[in-house]
Amino acid sequence: MYELEAKYSDKKILIISHGDPILLSHLVAAGTTPENIDTFAYPQPAAVTTLDFVPLPHNDLYELDLHRPYIDDVVLVSEKGTELRRVKEVMDVWFDSGAMPFAQDHYPFENKEWVEHGGYPADYISEAIDQTRGWFYTLLAVGVLTKRGVPYKNVICLGHLLDKEGQKMSKSKGNVVEPFAAMDQWGADTLRYWMYSVNQPGDSKNFDEKTVKESARVLAWLENSAKFYELFADGKQQGQEQVIDQWMQERTNETVEKVTKALDSYKLYEATRTLGELFEDLSQWYVRRIRDRAREGDAAALATLKETLYTSSKLLAPFAPFLAESVFQLVRSSTDAESVHLTEWPTVAKKWNPFKKASTLTADMRLVRTYASEGMKLRQEAGMKVRQPLASITIPTELSADLRSLLAEELNVKTVLTGDALKLDTALSPELVREGDVREFARALADARKERDLSPKDVVALCVDEKAKSVLEHEQLSGVSALTFGTPSTQSYSVEMSIGSIAFSFDAS
């Protein structure tokens, strides 16, 4: 068609052929896609139709191509009927990119006041490292030529995305990561957060699923904390604020301050890593330590958790917008903005003072967690299960009574003593053994309830093997409305206690 049009451009051309070629000619000329192929009727014998064919600029494969030299063949016609042909001279096309700060506002024909008194220079620009000799340079060049000076105040220069071995991705090497497949596997939020937090922006990023998995875990800490809150948000009873609540509030305020400072300096890596530390503290320490209080509807614990989630959703919004939105919707009030992305950036609570030297809560809590970790190692070395209460642990630091109580709960010891070195008393009295049996049974009951898809709010009638009566007779088991001893039903479970294997069953009807 192109050859015929070029050779006989001013002539009427009669094409005589069979039905299939004529149909295909119409389809090609119309740029038909498979979706609208049925809109053309099959030509009838001896019929005459007009073939509307317009030559388009194309490459050697007859693919639409608007670049030179193909675009040079296109001749436009002015309103006066004169031909308009493309001039041969072409300015460096990078000039267009360099002129962006002015061209985007159609300067100087429009928005002149804005460009000259506020719209220039930009607060920051962001592009890959290969643009240092392209866009970054031409922005500067055009800025100097127009006597406007530096066109940006800050630059976030991004490294390249490589495979896990640090090699450039290539189809021929077979190491290309398909972005949509990766998003289906990990989620868009995880990949976004990974790119911010895996290393500094300017460093190349090796796409290793091990590091992506770490980012997924960070976001899961926040998501799981939100699900925990949702589970108990309705039942609020009176509760007094405890030291761990004060610590969580302090950690949140500390994070607001650090993330805000990092973002004001365009330090994305530092901001996301700081957020990750908060989410770990929230999930792995705070939520774990307030589980019993939350189940009882403790208002102070639930209020602190809600406020932490509320602030966290705002801090996370620039990095993982979808998770941030879902968390925000869970904790927002009727007076809040419709979306987390329409809210104000969080500010440090008034009672928080980062320069207040008298507050050592964050440092003391760090010590508590260190002793808890070391104490767990001592338990493992002594072969003592966590559910088995012990008499005491000795630590080489003076801590407040509240923090000692917190450490005692975490390590399941009766007393926290102060001495010269860290050591654990592993001697077991009959009372401690019995208490360990109770905890072992409570754990087995919880696992059985979970197996039956019961929620923490569901209560059951429990029947336990007669020989466990001496251990469980006077115990108040959570979620149990009636406790009897005898022969459990055929659908029974078992648990190993110091008195042997104990069977139990329950009715949740």
N, C-alpha and C positions, 0 to 999 in steps of 0.2 A: 504493500500500500504506500509506504514512504517513497519507494522508487517510482511508482506510477505518478504519485502526486508531484514529485520533483520534476519528472520528465514532461508531464502534461498538465502543469499547474493551471493553465488558462483554458483547458479544454473540458468538454463533457466526456466522461469515460463510461463506456458500456461494458459491464462485466457479465458474462454468461457462464453459469456453472451449475453444479448439482445443488441440492438442498442443503446438505451438511456444510460445505465450504461457505455458501452464502450466509447461513445462520451464524457460523463462526466469525465471519467478517463483521457482521453487525455487532456481535458480542464484544469482539476486540475493540472495534471503533468506539463503543460506548463505555469501555473500561468496566465491563460487567464482572461482578463477583459471583461466587457460587450461591450467595444468598438471594440474589435477584435474577438468576438465570432464567427462571420460569416466566419472566415478564415479556419475553420475546417469543412470538408465535413462529412455528416452523413455516418457511416459505412455501407457497402453493405453486404448482406447476404453471409455467408461462406467466407468472405474476411479475410485475415491475415495482421495485421499491427503491427509495433513495438511501444511499449509504452515507450517513453523516460522519465524515472522517476529518478530524482536525489534527494536523501534525503537531507533536509535542517535542520539546527538547529531550533527547534520550542518549544513552550511552551505546556502546557497541552491542550490548545485550538487549537493546530496545527497552531498557528500564527508564522510567522518568528520572531525569537528572537535570537540575536547574543550575549546575555549575558551568563554568567556562570549560571548553569552548562551545558546549551544546547550547547554552542559553543565548549565545551570540546569533544563532539562527532565527531567533524570535524577533519579529518586526512588529512593533505596535503602530497604531494609527491615531494621530491626534484628532481633536474635535474639528480641526480645519481640513482634515483629510491628508495631512502630510505624514510621511513615514518617520518613525522614531526608532533609531537603531542604537544599540549599546556602544558607548565609546570604548576605545581600546585601552585607554589608560585606566589603571586600577590602583587606588591608594592601598597601602598596607591594611589588610582587613583587621588587624589587631587595633587599628585606630578606633574602630567601632566600639570595641570592648573598653578601650581607654576612655572614650567619651561617655560611657554609661552614666556617670553621676549627673551629667548635664542632659543627655539625650532622654533619660527616663522621665524627665519633667518637661521635655520639649523646650528647653532653654536655648536661646534667650527669647523665644517667641511667646512663651507662657511661663508662669511661675517664677519670674525673675526675682521677685522679692524673697521668695522662699529659698531659692538656691543660694542667693548671695547673703542671706541673713538667717541661716539655720539648717538648711538642707545639705550643706557642704561645710566641712568634710563629714564622712560617715563615722559613726562610733566604732564600728569594726567591720572587717570583711573576712570571708572564710573561703578558701579554695585549696586544692591539692598542691603538693610541693612543686609539681612540674609547672605551675603557673607563676613561679617567681620570675621567670624570664618572659612570661607572656602577659597575663592580665595585671599582675602586681606592678610590673615595670611600666606598661603602657598607661596605667592609671596615673602613675607618677609623672610620666612624660607629658601627658595631656594637661595634668594639673599645673605643671611648670609652664607649658606653652601658653596657657590661659591666664597665667599669673595668679592662680588660686592657691598654689602651694600644695602641701601634702593632702591627698584626697581621703585619707583614713587615719584614725587615731590608733587603732589596734588591728593586728592581723592574727587570725587563727589559721596557721598553715598545717594542712593535713597530709599525713603520710599515705602511702599506697596500701591497698589490700592485697596480700599475698597468700599463698597456700600455707599449710601448717609447717612445711619445710623451709619457708622463706623464699620460695620461688614465685616468679611472676605467673599468674594464671593464664593458661593458654589451652584452647580446644585441642590443639595438636598434642599437647602433653597429657590431656585428659584430667587436668587438676582444677578445672573450673568449678566454682561453687555457684549453683543456681540460686539467686536471691529469694525467689518465691518458695522454692522447696525448703530453703533454710528457715524462712519465716513460718512455713507450715509446721516445721519440726519444733522450733524454739519459740516462736512468737516474735512479732515485730518489736515489742518492748525490750525483750531480752537482747536482741541484736543491737538495738540502739544503745542500750546501757552498756553492752560489751564494748562497743566502739569508743565510748567515752572513758571507760574505766580500765581497759586492759593495759593501756600505756599512755604516754603523752601524745597529744594530737599529731605532732609532727613526725612521730616515729611510725615506720611501716608496721602493719598489723598482720600477723600470721594467723590465718583462720584455723585455729586448732579447737576442736569441739571440747577439749578438756577445759580450756579457759572460758568458752561460751557457757559450759555447764556451771562454772563458778558464778557467772553473772545471773544465770537462772536461779541459782540457790539464793543469792542476795535478794532478788525480788520475791522469791518464795517466802523468805522470812517475813517480809511485810504482809504479803497476801495471807499467810497462815495466821498471823496476828490479827488481821482484820476478820478472818473467819471465826476466830476464837471469840472476839468481841461480839460478833453478830449472834453467836450461840447463846450468850448470857446477857445481852444488852437490855432485855425487857425486865428482868427481875432485879430491882435495885432496893436494897435494904440499907439501914444506917450502917456506916462504917467509918472508922477514924483513920485519917491519913497516917501512913507509916513511913519509916525511913526509906524503904525501897521506892515508894511513890515520889518522895522528895528527890531521890536520886534520878529517877526517870525524867522528872520535870527538868532537873538540872542538865541532864544529858541532852534533852531536846533543845533547850535554850542554847547550850554550848554548840550544838550542831547548826542551829539557825545562824548563829554568829559566824561560824567557820565557813559554811557554804555560801553565805551572802558575801563574805570577804573574798572568797575564791572566785565567785562569778563576777564580782565587780572588777576583778583583775583578769578575767577571761581565762581562768585556770580550771578547765573542765575536769581534768583528771583528779585534781585535789578535791573538787566538789563532790564527785561521784564516790570516791573512796571514803570520804567522810560520811556520806549518806549510808554507805554499806556498813560501816561500823555501827551506826545508830540502829539500823535494822537488825543487825546481829545481836546487839545488846537488848533490843526490844523483845525479840523472839526467844533467844537462847538463855536469857536471864530473867527479864522482868515478867513476861507472860508465864514462864515456867514457875516462877516463885509465887505468882498470885493466883494460881489455878484454883486452889481451895477457896480463896476469898471470892473469886469470880463466881464459882458455883453457888456460893451462899448469897450472891447478889450484893457484895460489898460495894457501896456507892463510891467510896473514895478510890478504890482500885479501878473500877470501871470508868470513872470520870477521868482519871489520869491516862488510862489506856485510850479512851476516846480522843482526848486532846492530843496525845502523841500521834495517833493515826491521822487526825485532822491536819496537824502541822506537817507531818511526813508527806501527805498527799500533795501539798503545795510545793514542798521542796523537790519532790520527785517529778512534778509535772513537766519541766523542760526536757527531761531525759527519758521517761517512760510514760507517755501521756495517757495510754489506755488504762494501765493499772492505777495510775494516780486518780483518774476519773472514777473508777469503780470504788476505790477506797473512800474518796471524798463523798460520793453519793451515799455511802453507808453511814457516814457520821455527820453529814451536813444538817443544819437546822433549817427551819422554814424561813429564817431571815437571811440565810446565806445566798450567795450568787448561784445561778442555775448550774454553773459548771466550775470545776476547779480552775479551768483556764480563763475564767472571768473574775477570779478573786484577786485580792491584793497579795503581794508577797509577804510572808510572815515576818514579824518583827520580834525581837527579844522581849520576853515578858518583863514587866516593870520590876518585879521583885528579884529578877535575876541580875546579878552584878558580877561580871567576870573578874573585876579587880578586888573583890571582897576576899581578903586573905584569910579571914576567919573560917571560911567554908572549905573544908577538906573532904567533903563527902565523896566527890568523884575519886580522889586518890585513895580514900579508905575503902571504897567499894571495890576498887581495883585490887587492893590487898586481899579483901574477902574472897574474891573470885580466884586469886592466885592460890590462897590457902585451900580453897575448895578443890581446885584441880590437883594440888599436891596431896591433899587428904584422900582423894579418890585413888591416887596411885598407891598410897599406903594400904588402902583397903584391898586393892587388887593383889598386892604383894602378900598380904596376910590371908587371901582367899576368903574375904568377907563380902557377902552380897550387900548391895546398897540398902535393901529392905530390912536387913538385920540391924537393929539399933545397937549402938555401942555406948560405953560409959562416957568417954571424953576424948577430946583432942587438945593438945597443948600447942600454942602458937607463940612466937617470939615478939609479939606486938600487942600493945594495949589498944583495944577497940571499945567503942561504946557498947552498952548493953544491947541496944537494938541490932547492931551489926553482929555481935556475938550470937544473938538469937537466930539471925538470918543464916549465919554460917553453920550453926548447930542443925537447923532444919535441912540445909542442903546436904550435909554429910551424914544426917541421921544419927547424931550423937546427943547425949543428954546434956553435956556441959562443955563449954569452951574455956580452957584454962590458959594462963599466961606463964611462960617459962623461958628457958634459955634456947630451946630448939623446937622444931616441929616434930611432934610424935603423937602416936595414936594408941589409946588403950583398947586392946582387942579381947580382954578377958570377958567372958559371957556369964552373967548370973542367970538363974532360972527365970527371973522376971524379964530380962532382956530377950531370952530365947522365946518366951511366950509372946512377947510383943512382936518379935520377928515373924512368928507363925501367923499372927493376925494380919500383918502387912502382906505376907506371902499369899494368904487366902484372899485378901482384898484385891491384890493384883490379878489373881486367877479369875475372880468373879468379874472384874472389869473386862478382861479379855473375852470371857464367855458372853458377856452382855454385848460387846462389840461384834462378836461373831453372829449374834442374833439381830444385828442392826438396831439396837436400842440406843436411844439418846440419853445423855446424862440426866434428863428430867424424868425419864420413865422409872417407876418404882416396881419392884418385884416381890413376890412371896418366895422365900428361900427355904429349902430343905437340905440339911447337912447330915453327914454320917454321924451316928451317935457318939463315936469316940472323940469327936472334936468338941463336945459339949464343954469340957473343962477349959478349953481355950477361948471359945467364942460366945459362951453363954451370956456374959454381961457386956458384950461389945455392941456399939452402935455402928452398924455398917451403912455406909452411904447408899441411898437408893433402895433400901430394903424396908418394906412395910411390915413384914411378919417373918420371924425366924423360928423354925422348928427343927428338931433333931429326930432322926429315924432312918428309914430306908429311902434314898433318893429314887426318883422315877427312872425309867429306862433311858430317857434322854438326859444323861448325867455327864458331869465333867469331873476331873480329878486334879488334885494339887498335892505336891510333896511338902510335908511339914515335918518338924522334928519328931512328931508322934507317929509318922508314917504317912501312907497315901490316904487322902481324904476325898470321898466322893460327895458331890453336891449337885442339886438341880434347882430350877426356879420356874415360877409361873408368872408370866408378864401379861396375862390376859386382862 
